[in-house]
Amino acid sequence: MRDSQIVFLGAGKANVVVDLPIADLPSAPSSLRTSAAKMQRIALRVRRAAHKECAECYRALRAYAGCRDVITLGPALYNAIEAVVPPTHRKLITGATEATVVPNFASIPAHLLRVDVTAAEARGRAVDYAVEVKPKGAWQSPQVVGIVVDGETYWVEEAKRRHCRYGQMRCYKDVRDAKKDELPATMASAPPAHTEKTSSPSLPYCPNYLFRTSLSTREGLRRLMHSPQNNLKVVRCCPSGAQSPGGDPTMTTLTVSELCGVADAIDASGVLTPLSHLQLCGCAPPAADEPADVAADKQLPVLDVALLYRWSLAKDKDAVEWIMLPGDPAAHCSCTAPDTFSRALKVDEARRVRPMLDYETCKERFYVSTTARDVSLIIAVSSRRGAPDASTACSRLTGVPADVGGVFVQRGPDVYRVGVVDLDDKKHKTLHHYYLHDREIVEAFLNQHRTSLTK
Ligand SMILES: [Zn+2]
């Protein structure tokens, strides 16, 4: 096998993704044959253990996640893949006998669609790149603020009613990184992205910039670009020819106008609506034809892990009561509403109610939400560098074969493909694990705030 045809795309915590020509697959799945002419290359996700994705997240995001086909990994293909995987990641695939065919979000969108973007322009003017954005979790102030278990009352930490998880996580990471100066393995080896100076260099990112329509995705990405950590990366696209990852080899930065284009494409793709619902409610958004009571159930927010964990320990799970406060779903976290500190908490309005969902459903939804809060968006771009785009409207392209994967957005001569990756099921970790992790984050946050108040 011509192993030079296979390109290492990246590694996650439990899998490796490579790019290869369809011709190198001994038994290409039938669903690929229809689009084979367009998709010259595909991506293969390889891992040692059987792969499990969150079924609810996949269902809700299917248009963005694309097809999934499991194929048998014969020795020849396995060896060819192993030869291109860096030694540090080889243990992730040792002994793997099957792999999943997934959309290759590093393909150039214009080539996939055969939109003649590049030919009309002189070579070198067109730019093809992909941006990986991990937006992390949307935030709403919790409505269920306490739980009564076996006669004991447990409350949600008050900070969670004013500060989003992302804001707390920033403090937690500061404390953790001060302790040990090493970062966990990340999905891709691309260097962090940077952009030129904007008007707000030090303002922090908050996921709600993307998820709230009252805030701006452009502003969110600008802030993320200033402190990308592992949540924003620029990756070069693979040409659909047989070369190694190419495009513009110097492409590790984005200009402000490129960043705005990506933000607008994310908005136009519509991906944030189902993703935000998965995160906040732990299930897909209700369909239009569902009965009103079912739809109402699906609008209930995910229970905080501190309360869910207490529920899991109840001697009599059916006797548990929730404590609810009239919440304002439109209220902002402290990232975007500094006056949140002076906002009075109406604790006297709290009321005890029978749980509106049973324990098993709440637990299920917690795990769905946990997967959704870790999803990454991949936005691949075929663009004319420097072309003014703000005055042209984005339009979502229809008629793209579903098995290509991703939603395509066109703006003038530019094409954006918006996909999602990282839908891994989180159930291999216990509620107790998440409960302890949550405590660590909240305590790090509270400690830092106490410290800053006494300074
Ligand atoms: Zn926030």
Residues whose N, C-alpha, C, O or C-beta is under 5 A from the ligand:
A	BS01	ZN	C164 G167 C206 C333 C335
